[in-house]
Amino acid sequence: MDNANQRIAKMTFASVYPLYLAKVERKGRTKEELHQVITWLTGFDNKKLQELIKENVTFAAFFQQASLNPNVNLITGVICGYRVEDIEDPLTQQVRYLDKLVDELAKGRKMEKILRG
C-alpha cells in the first residue's frame, strides 16, 4: 500500500463527512440527499451513520462494515485526477466511489442517475 492509500485508510469518516455536507449544501442539495447516496453505496442507515461518525472510525473500518451496493461497478469517471474504475487499491477505490457520488450530487445530477440501476 503506498502512502496515499495509507493516508486514505487512516482518515476518519467523521473528518470528511462535514466537507461532503458543506459541498452538497453549497450547491443547493440536502443532508437527506447526501445520506441517500451514502446509504445506496454502503447500506448504512442514518442511525448507523451517526454511530460511525461518533465513533470516529477510519475509512478502513467504515468500509469493512459496509455492504457495498452490487452496482458499484457502474460508478465510472474521473475523481481527483484518477479514473475510479482503474484504481487498484480496493479501499481507495471505495472512498473514491463515495467522492464521485458526492461530486455528482453537488453538480446537480439527478438522483436516479446517481443511484445507478
QUIDAJO-V400441 format. One record per backbone hydrogen bond with DSSP energy under -0.5 kcal/mol. NH is the residue of the N-H (numbers start at 1). CO is the residue of the C=O. E is the energy in kcal/mol with one decimal. If there is no record, write none. Layout:
nh->[NH;NH]
co->[CO;CO]
e->[E;E]
//
This chain:
nh->[6;7;8;9;10;11;13;14;15;16;16;17;18;19;20;21;22;23;24;25;26;27;28;29;34;35;36;37;38;39;40;41;42;43;49;50;51;52;53;54;55;56;57;59;60;62;63;64;65;66;67;68;69;72;74;75;76;79;82;84;84;86;87;90;93;94;95;96;97;98;99;100;101;102;103;104;105;106;107;108;109;113;114;115;116]
co->[2;3;4;5;6;7;57;57;12;12;13;13;14;16;16;17;18;19;20;21;22;23;25;24;30;31;32;33;34;35;36;37;38;39;45;46;47;48;49;50;51;53;52;11;9;58;59;60;61;62;42;66;41;69;71;72;74;82;79;77;82;83;84;88;89;90;91;92;93;94;95;96;97;98;99;100;101;102;103;105;104;110;110;111;114]
e->[-2.4;-2.7;-2.2;-2.3;-1.7;-1.2;-2.3;-0.5;-0.5;-1.0;-0.7;-2.7;-0.7;-0.6;-2.1;-2.7;-2.6;-2.3;-2.4;-2.6;-2.3;-0.8;-1.8;-2.8;-2.2;-2.7;-2.2;-2.1;-2.4;-3.0;-2.2;-2.0;-2.9;-2.5;-2.6;-2.5;-2.0;-2.5;-2.2;-2.6;-2.7;-1.0;-1.8;-2.6;-1.7;-2.7;-2.7;-1.5;-1.6;-0.5;-3.4;-0.7;-1.7;-1.8;-2.3;-2.3;-0.8;-2.9;-2.2;-2.7;-0.7;-2.1;-1.1;-0.5;-2.5;-2.1;-2.6;-2.5;-2.2;-2.0;-2.5;-2.8;-2.4;-2.5;-2.5;-2.5;-2.2;-2.6;-1.9;-1.5;-2.4;-0.9;-2.0;-2.8;-1.8]
//
